[in-house]
Amino acid sequence: MLNQFSRTELLFGKEVMKKLEDARVAVFGVGGVGGYTVEALVRSGVGTIDIIDDDKVCLTNLNRQIIATRKTVGRYKVDVMKERILEINPQAVVHTHQCFFLPENSDTFDFTQYSYVVDAVDTVTAKIALVMKAQEAGVPIISSMGAGNKLNPAEFEVADIYKTSVCPLAKVMRRELKKRGVKHLKVVYSKEQPITPIDDMAISCREHCICPPGAEHKCTDRRAIPGSTAFVPSVVGLIIASEVIKDIAGVGQQ
């Protein structure tokens, strides 16, 4: 019977589509990278998706985040993303977690429920905690390395963390994961040298933060505010989604 996933089924077949429908994927971080990952997962037929984030859509997100529009500015990202998921597939099951994943709250998540985990968060401490929790639960995980301050989406590739180079974030992750005895981690990273953002306070969130008064998480709290484009984080998110889909479905494996 013809349905919204018929074109995908022409490539994968019914058995694989059933695997995707039965899968539950957790995406930690639904910003520039994670938003596009979720978009591709739901359009590919993943039946249950957990989305974890505590940010609200900001005006400065409009240049790169798929859920950011003038109408969604000021709303929690998980709420906007859930609406979008259900508009694409009303049968999807969506679990929203309006929080940032941190080592302190990691035990509130039952990783054994997930078929796959996507790490699209920003901080090293959260990334390491995600990897350790996924490893403890025996659940596959893929991590996004640095996507900010990059201009060439063609430079991104999938690799094991210990085979990465150039990327400063990957270097820190290699060191910290080695200390913890982690042998492997699938990541998406770039060998492109990061660009130093223009030092122009007239367009800097640090001097002109537009987060609402009293906001718990503000741009001014960050040590550095990276530059980004519409075409780099989106590509990273789609690469991640393709790896998740292929791994769950067992297709396109080398």
C-alpha positions in Angstrom: 0.0 0.0 0.0 1.3 3.5 -0.9 2.4 5.5 2.1 4.7 8.4 3.0 7.7 6.0 3.3 7.1 4.2 0.0 10.1 5.9 -1.8 12.4 4.8 1.1 10.9 1.3 1.0 11.8 1.0 -2.7 15.4 1.0 -1.5 15.2 -0.7 1.9 12.3 -3.2 1.6 9.5 -3.9 4.1 11.6 -5.8 6.6 14.0 -2.8 7.1 11.2 -0.3 7.3 9.7 -2.4 10.1 13.1 -2.3 11.9 13.1 1.5 11.6 9.5 1.8 12.8 10.3 -0.3 15.9 13.5 1.7 16.7 13.8 4.3 19.4 16.5 6.9 18.9 17.6 9.5 21.5 19.0 12.7 20.1 20.8 14.8 22.7 20.8 18.4 21.4 18.4 19.7 18.8 20.3 22.7 17.5 22.0 23.1 14.2 23.3 19.5 14.0 20.7 17.6 16.0 17.7 19.3 14.4 18.7 18.0 11.0 19.4 14.6 12.4 15.9 14.4 13.9 14.4 15.7 10.6 16.1 12.9 8.6 15.3 10.2 11.2 11.6 11.0 11.2 11.4 11.2 7.4 13.2 7.9 7.2 10.5 6.1 9.3 12.1 5.9 12.8 9.1 5.2 15.0 10.1 6.6 18.4 12.4 9.6 19.0 13.6 11.2 22.3 14.7 14.8 22.0 16.7 16.4 24.8 17.5 20.1 25.0 16.8 23.0 27.3 17.4 25.9 24.9 14.8 28.2 23.4 14.9 29.2 19.7 16.9 32.4 19.4 17.0 35.0 16.6 20.6 34.0 15.9 19.5 30.4 15.2 17.6 31.4 12.1 20.8 31.2 10.0 21.2 27.4 10.5 18.6 25.6 12.6 15.7 23.8 10.8 13.2 24.5 13.5 14.1 28.2 13.8 11.6 30.6 12.1 10.3 34.0 13.2 7.3 32.3 14.6 9.3 29.9 16.8 11.7 32.4 18.3 11.4 32.3 22.1 9.8 28.8 22.2 11.5 25.7 23.7 13.3 23.8 20.9 12.0 20.4 22.1 8.4 21.7 21.8 8.9 23.1 18.3 10.7 19.9 17.2 8.0 17.7 18.5 5.3 19.6 16.6 7.4 19.3 13.5 7.9 15.6 13.9 4.2 14.9 14.3 3.4 17.1 11.3 5.6 14.8 9.3 4.5 11.5 10.8 1.5 11.7 13.1 2.1 8.1 14.2 5.5 8.8 15.6 6.1 8.6 19.3 8.0 11.6 20.7 9.5 11.8 24.1 10.6 15.4 25.0 13.1 16.1 27.8 13.3 19.9 28.5 16.8 19.8 30.1 20.4 19.7 29.2 22.1 16.3 29.6 24.7 16.6 32.3 26.7 14.2 34.4 24.5 15.2 37.4 21.3 14.2 35.7 22.6 11.3 33.6 21.0 8.7 35.8 17.5 10.0 35.0 17.8 8.5 31.5 17.4 4.8 30.9 19.8 4.2 28.0 18.7 0.5 27.8 15.5 1.7 26.2 17.3 3.2 23.2 18.2 1.5 19.9 20.7 4.3 19.2 22.1 7.5 20.8 23.1 10.6 19.0 25.4 13.1 20.7 24.9 16.6 19.3 25.7 18.5 22.5 28.3 21.2 22.9 30.3 20.4 26.0 33.0 17.9 26.5 31.7 16.8 30.0 28.3 16.0 28.6 29.8 14.2 25.6 31.9 12.0 27.8 29.0 11.3 30.1 26.9 10.3 27.1 29.5 7.9 25.7 30.0 6.3 29.1 26.3 5.8 29.7 25.8 4.4 26.2 28.7 2.0 26.6 27.4 0.9 30.0 24.0 0.1 28.5 25.5 -1.5 25.4 23.8 0.9 23.1 25.5 2.3 19.9 26.3 6.0 19.9 27.6 8.5 17.3 29.1 11.8 18.3 29.3 15.1 16.5 32.7 16.8 16.8 33.3 20.5 16.1 31.0 22.0 13.4 31.4 25.6 14.4 33.8 28.0 12.7 33.9 25.7 9.6 33.1 26.6 6.0 33.6 23.4 3.9 30.9 20.7 4.4 32.8 18.4 2.1 35.6 18.0 4.7 33.4 16.1 7.1 33.8 12.3 7.4 32.9 9.4 9.6 35.7 7.8 11.6 36.6 6.2 14.8 37.6 8.9 17.4 41.2 7.4 17.5 41.6 7.9 13.8 40.7 11.6 13.8 43.1 14.5 13.3 43.1 18.3 13.2 39.8 18.8 15.1 40.5 20.4 18.5 37.4 18.9 20.1 38.3 15.4 18.8 41.7 15.8 20.3 40.3 16.5 23.8 37.8 13.6 23.4 40.5 11.2 22.4 42.5 12.1 25.5 39.6 11.9 27.9 38.1 8.7 26.4 41.5 6.9 26.5 41.8 7.7 30.2 38.4 6.0 30.7 39.3 2.9 28.7 36.9 3.6 25.9 38.2 1.6 22.9 36.0 2.9 20.1 33.6 5.8 19.3 32.0 6.6 15.9 32.2 10.3 15.2 31.6 12.8 12.4 34.5 15.3 12.2 36.3 17.6 9.9 40.0 18.1 9.0 39.3 21.7 8.0 41.3 24.1 10.2 38.7 26.1 12.2 38.4 29.8 11.3 38.8 32.5 13.9 35.5 34.4 14.1 35.6 38.1 13.3 36.0 40.2 16.5 33.1 42.6 15.9 31.3 43.5 19.1 28.5 45.2 17.0 27.3 41.7 16.0 28.4 39.8 19.1 26.0 38.0 21.4 28.5 38.8 24.2 27.7 42.5 24.0 24.2 42.3 22.6 22.7 39.2 24.1 19.0 39.0 23.2 18.2 36.1 25.6 15.2 37.2 27.8 16.0 38.6 31.2 16.4 35.9 33.8 17.1 33.2 31.2 19.0 30.3 32.9 21.4 29.7 29.9 22.7 32.8 28.1 25.2 33.4 25.3 27.2 35.6 27.6 28.0 32.5 29.8 29.9 30.8 27.0 33.7 31.2 26.8 33.5 31.6 23.0 30.7 32.1 20.6 31.5 30.3 17.3 30.4 31.4 13.8 28.3 29.0 11.7 26.5 28.7 8.4 23.4 27.1 7.0 25.3 24.5 5.1 27.8 23.0 7.6 25.8 21.9 10.7 23.0 20.7 8.4 25.4 18.4 6.5 26.8 17.0 9.8 23.3 16.3 11.0 22.4 14.5 7.9 25.6 12.4 7.9 24.8 11.4 11.5 21.3 10.4 10.6 22.5 8.3 7.6 24.8 6.4 9.9 22.1 5.8 12.4 19.7 4.6 9.8 22.2 2.3 8.1 23.3 0.8 11.4 19.8 0.1 12.6 18.7 -1.3 9.3 21.9 -3.2 8.6 22.1 -1.8 5.1 24.9 -0.1 3.2 27.6 -1.7 5.5 31.1 -2.0 4.2 
